[in-house]
Amino acid sequence: MHRVERAIHLDALRRLVLVAIGITWVPLLALALAQWLVAHRGEPMLRDLSIHVRLVITLPLLLLAERVLDGRCRHVVRRLFGEGYVPDEHEGRARAILRSAERWRDSPAPETILFGVAVAVGVASLLGILPPAGLVHGVAESRYSLVRIWYALVSLPIFSFVLWRSLFRWGLWVRVLGGLARMPLRLLPTHADRRGGIGFLKEPSIAYCALLLLAESSALCGGFATQILLYRTPIDAIKPLLIAFVLIGAIIAFAPLLIFLPQLQRARRWGRAVYGGLASDYSRKLQERWIEGPKRDDLLGSADFQSLADLSSSYQENVEKMQILLFTPRDVVLLFIFSQIPALPILLWQLPREALKRLLHLFLPG
């Protein structure tokens, strides 16, 4: 697919997004307008907000997430090798894992299979086997309108393909992480990130999954908004689904990072033992020289006590406080915020008018 994008000069993300929207969404509006002008009949399917959100917001965000994932993964790999976390004797094995992931990424076979399944989903949607609006509840009638045919055979397959390709590439990165976790990485218990120096491994998880949750939550909330507006569905009925969606997103983001927990735990245990012994030896030598020793003429200006303070500070702040999880509660909160952004309009819409006025007064005084 990347070769096709380069061949037709769609390397730039902005151009790719405009073409994707122009193929998937704009024809739906044009066909609906033509249907209204010719047959004087509207298209009920376009009343489903999730269709518009899926093609105008979710699809561009998924394309952006792919680019972000690729860039963050390259950055992480450069740091792993450049900063010496991969031992020399295992470098060949690590590079073999990366080459295998690249071969799968560039192979046409997985994308061909994904695109074939996406087309099959579109045909099933057209035939009524799946809901007309895809996997989210829709409001289209059962007749074969031009709008529905275009959506089922063009728009929905393209959207499904991009979504599944994005998840497939995330799976390749998870596979790389699994291979790296089976190697004895050279972790540094004294590193300032308090995670042995490999805290940067979470960057692809945070960056990619934040965009993925924002994208999919937008489509999900579009479907919820349709149900609320057309069917008067109470918002309490969709809250469990939204919570489950957030939990699944957090598992996708952070579960792969848990495979480094044994290595981090061993590094912390080793660091506390080794650096604790170093601190004991240094303290004993200092005591023999300055406390138990007969002479203290050179006490002023000696760097021994400052070195002891630096050693103690490094041990207390880094080794002693080293964490065995690569992610923090702040990362979890960040993903939660991204997943809830699309739900804010729905929540505000459901607020009583007086409560909404008070809320507006807080942000717009006077």
C-alpha positions in Angstrom: 0.0 0.0 0.0 2.9 2.4 0.7 4.3 1.6 -2.7 0.9 2.6 -4.2 0.8 5.8 -2.2 4.3 6.7 -3.3 3.5 5.9 -7.0 0.5 8.3 -7.0 2.3 10.9 -4.9 0.4 10.5 -1.7 3.4 10.4 0.7 2.2 13.6 2.4 -0.3 12.9 5.1 -2.4 16.0 4.3 -2.8 14.9 0.7 -3.6 11.3 1.7 -6.3 12.5 4.1 -7.9 14.7 1.5 -7.9 11.9 -1.0 -9.4 9.5 1.5 -12.2 11.8 2.4 -12.7 12.7 -1.2 -13.2 9.0 -2.1 -15.2 7.8 1.0 -17.3 10.8 2.2 -17.7 13.4 -0.6 -19.4 11.0 -3.0 -22.0 10.1 -0.4 -23.0 13.7 -0.2 -23.0 14.1 -4.0 -25.1 11.0 -4.5 -27.5 12.0 -1.8 -27.9 15.4 -3.4 -28.5 13.9 -6.8 -31.0 11.5 -5.3 -32.9 14.4 -3.7 -32.8 16.5 -7.0 -33.9 13.6 -9.2 -36.2 11.5 -7.0 -37.1 14.2 -4.4 -36.2 11.7 -1.8 -33.7 12.1 1.0 -31.2 9.5 2.2 -32.1 8.2 5.7 -28.7 6.5 6.0 -26.9 9.9 6.2 -28.8 10.7 9.3 -26.5 8.3 11.1 -23.8 10.6 12.6 -21.4 7.8 13.1 -21.0 7.5 9.3 -19.9 11.1 8.9 -17.6 10.9 12.0 -16.1 7.6 10.8 -15.1 9.0 7.4 -14.3 12.6 8.3 -12.7 12.3 11.7 -11.8 8.6 12.5 -10.3 7.8 9.2 -7.8 10.7 9.1 -6.9 10.0 12.8 -6.1 6.4 11.9 -3.9 7.5 9.1 -2.2 9.9 11.4 -1.8 7.2 14.1 0.0 4.9 11.6 2.5 7.7 10.8 3.0 8.5 14.5 3.5 4.8 15.3 6.1 4.4 12.6 8.0 7.5 13.7 7.9 6.6 17.4 9.1 3.0 16.8 12.0 4.2 14.7 13.0 6.6 17.5 12.8 3.9 20.1 14.9 1.5 18.1 17.6 4.1 17.5 17.8 4.8 21.2 17.9 1.1 22.1 20.9 0.5 19.9 22.5 3.9 20.2 22.5 4.0 24.0 23.8 0.5 24.4 20.8 -1.2 25.9 21.1 -4.2 23.5 24.2 -6.3 24.4 26.7 -6.7 21.6 26.3 -10.5 21.7 22.6 -10.2 21.1 22.6 -7.4 18.6 22.3 -9.8 15.6 19.3 -11.4 17.1 17.7 -8.1 17.9 18.2 -6.9 14.3 16.8 -10.2 13.0 13.6 -9.5 14.9 13.4 -6.0 13.4 14.0 -7.3 9.9 11.3 -9.9 10.3 8.8 -7.2 11.4 9.7 -5.1 8.5 9.2 -8.0 6.1 5.7 -8.6 7.5 5.0 -4.8 7.3 6.1 -4.5 3.7 4.6 -7.9 2.5 1.6 -7.5 0.2 0.0 -10.7 1.5 -1.3 -9.4 4.8 -2.7 -6.2 3.3 -4.3 -8.2 0.5 -6.0 -10.5 3.0 -7.2 -7.5 5.1 -8.5 -5.7 2.1 -10.4 -8.8 0.9 -12.0 -9.2 4.3 -12.9 -5.5 4.3 -14.6 -5.9 0.9 -16.4 -8.9 2.2 -17.7 -6.9 5.2 -18.9 -4.3 2.8 -20.8 -6.8 0.7 -22.3 -8.4 3.8 -23.4 -4.9 4.9 -25.0 -4.3 1.5 -26.8 -7.7 1.6 -28.1 -6.9 5.1 -26.1 -9.6 6.8 -24.4 -6.8 8.8 -26.0 -3.5 9.8 -26.1 -1.1 6.9 -23.8 1.4 8.7 -21.2 -1.2 9.4 -20.4 -2.5 12.9 -22.1 0.5 14.6 -25.9 0.8 14.7 -27.3 2.7 11.7 -30.6 4.1 10.4 -30.5 3.2 6.7 -33.4 1.7 5.0 -33.1 -1.7 3.4 -33.5 -0.5 -0.2 -30.4 -0.4 -2.5 -29.8 3.3 -2.9 -26.7 4.6 -4.6 -25.6 6.1 -1.4 -25.7 2.8 0.4 -24.1 0.9 -2.5 -21.1 3.4 -2.5 -20.8 3.3 1.3 -20.9 -0.5 1.4 -18.6 -1.2 -1.5 -16.1 1.7 -1.2 -16.3 3.8 2.0 -16.7 1.0 4.5 -14.1 -1.3 3.0 -11.5 1.5 2.9 -12.3 2.5 6.5 -12.1 -1.1 7.7 -8.9 -1.8 5.8 -7.2 1.3 7.3 -8.4 0.3 10.8 -7.3 -3.3 10.6 -4.0 -2.4 8.9 -3.3 0.0 11.8 -4.0 -2.7 14.3 -1.9 -5.2 12.4 1.1 -2.9 12.5 0.6 -2.3 16.2 0.7 -6.1 16.5 4.0 -6.2 14.7 5.4 -3.7 17.2 4.1 -5.8 20.1 5.9 -8.8 18.5 9.1 -6.7 18.5 8.7 -5.9 22.1 8.2 -9.5 22.9 11.4 -10.4 21.2 13.3 -7.7 23.0 11.9 -8.7 26.3 13.4 -12.2 25.9 16.9 -10.7 25.7 19.0 -9.7 28.7 18.9 -5.9 28.1 21.6 -3.8 29.8 19.5 -1.9 32.2 20.8 0.9 34.4 19.3 0.9 37.9 20.8 4.4 38.5 19.2 5.9 35.4 17.2 9.1 36.1 14.0 7.7 34.5 13.8 5.2 37.4 13.0 2.5 34.8 16.5 1.2 34.0 16.8 3.7 31.2 14.2 2.1 28.9 11.3 4.2 30.0 11.2 5.5 26.4 9.8 2.1 25.3 6.3 3.3 26.3 6.4 6.2 23.7 4.8 4.2 20.9 2.1 2.9 23.2 1.1 6.3 24.5 1.3 8.2 21.2 -0.4 5.5 19.0 -3.0 4.4 21.5 -4.0 7.9 22.4 -4.8 8.6 18.7 -6.5 5.2 18.3 -8.7 5.7 21.3 -9.6 9.2 20.1 -10.4 7.9 16.7 -12.5 5.0 17.7 -14.2 6.8 20.5 -15.3 9.5 18.0 -17.0 6.9 15.8 -18.5 5.2 18.9 -19.9 8.4 20.3 -21.3 9.3 16.8 -23.3 6.1 17.0 -24.4 6.9 20.6 -25.4 10.4 19.5 -27.6 8.9 16.7 -29.3 6.6 19.2 -29.9 9.4 21.6 -31.3 11.8 18.9 -33.4 9.3 16.9 -34.4 6.7 19.4 -34.2 8.8 22.7 -31.8 6.2 24.2 -30.9 7.3 27.7 -27.2 8.1 28.2 -27.1 5.7 31.2 -27.5 2.8 28.7 -24.3 3.6 26.9 -22.1 4.4 29.9 -21.1 0.7 30.4 -20.1 0.4 26.8 -18.0 3.5 27.0 -16.3 2.3 30.2 -15.6 -1.1 28.6 -14.1 0.6 25.6 -11.7 2.6 27.8 -10.6 -0.6 29.6 -10.0 -2.4 26.3 -8.0 0.6 25.1 -5.8 0.6 28.2 -5.2 -3.1 27.8 -4.1 -2.7 24.2 -1.7 0.2 25.2 -0.1 -1.1 28.4 -0.4 -5.0 28.4 2.6 -5.3 26.0 4.7 -3.2 28.3 4.2 -5.7 31.2 6.4 -8.3 29.5 9.4 -6.2 30.6 8.4 -6.5 34.3 10.6 -9.5 35.1 13.7 -7.7 33.7 13.0 -4.5 35.5 12.4 -6.4 38.7 15.7 -8.2 38.4 17.5 -5.0 37.6 16.0 -3.3 40.6 17.0 -6.2 42.9 20.5 -6.3 41.4 20.9 -2.5 41.6 19.9 -2.4 45.3 22.3 -5.1 46.2 25.3 -3.8 44.1 24.9 -0.1 44.8 23.9 -0.7 48.4 27.2 -2.6 48.7 29.1 0.2 47.0 27.6 2.7 49.4 28.5 0.5 52.4 32.1 0.2 51.2 32.5 3.9 50.5 30.9 4.8 53.9 33.3 2.3 55.7 36.4 3.8 53.9 35.3 7.3 54.7 34.7 6.4 58.4 38.2 4.8 58.6 39.8 7.8 57.1 38.0 10.7 58.8 36.2 9.3 61.8 38.5 6.7 63.1 41.7 8.0 61.6 44.2 10.0 63.8 44.6 13.0 61.4 42.0 15.5 60.2 44.3 18.2 58.9 43.0 17.9 55.3 39.3 17.8 56.3 38.5 21.2 54.8 38.2 21.1 51.0 38.0 17.3 50.9 35.6 16.0 48.2 35.0 12.7 50.1 31.8 13.9 51.9 30.4 15.5 48.8 31.0 12.2 46.9 29.2 10.4 49.7 26.3 12.8 49.4 26.1 12.3 45.7 26.3 8.5 46.0 23.5 8.6 48.7 21.3 10.8 46.6 21.7 8.6 43.5 20.9 5.5 45.5 17.9 7.0 47.2 16.4 8.8 44.2 17.1 6.4 41.5 18.0 2.9 42.6 15.7 2.7 45.7 12.8 4.3 43.8 13.3 2.3 40.6 9.9 1.2 39.2 9.1 -2.1 37.6 6.3 -0.7 35.4 7.2 1.3 32.3 4.0 3.4 32.5 2.8 5.7 35.1 -0.7 6.7 36.5 -0.3 9.9 34.5 -0.1 7.9 31.3 -3.3 6.0 32.2 -5.1 9.3 32.9 -3.8 10.7 29.6 -5.4 7.9 27.6 -8.6 8.2 29.6 -8.8 11.9 28.7 -8.2 11.2 25.0 -10.9 8.5 25.0 -13.4 10.8 26.7 -13.0 13.9 24.5 -15.6 12.8 21.9 -18.1 12.0 24.7 -18.0 15.6 26.1 -20.6 16.9 23.6 -23.0 14.1 24.4 -22.6 14.7 28.2 -23.1 18.4 27.8 -26.2 17.8 25.6 -27.7 15.7 28.3 -27.2 18.3 31.1 -30.2 20.2 32.3 -30.4 23.6 30.8 -29.9 25.4 34.1 -26.8 23.3 34.9 -25.4 24.0 31.4 -26.0 27.7 32.0 -24.1 27.6 35.3 -21.3 25.7 33.6 -21.0 28.3 30.8 -20.9 31.1 33.4 -17.8 29.5 34.9 -15.9 29.8 31.6 -17.7 32.9 30.3 -18.2 35.2 33.2 -20.6 38.0 32.7 
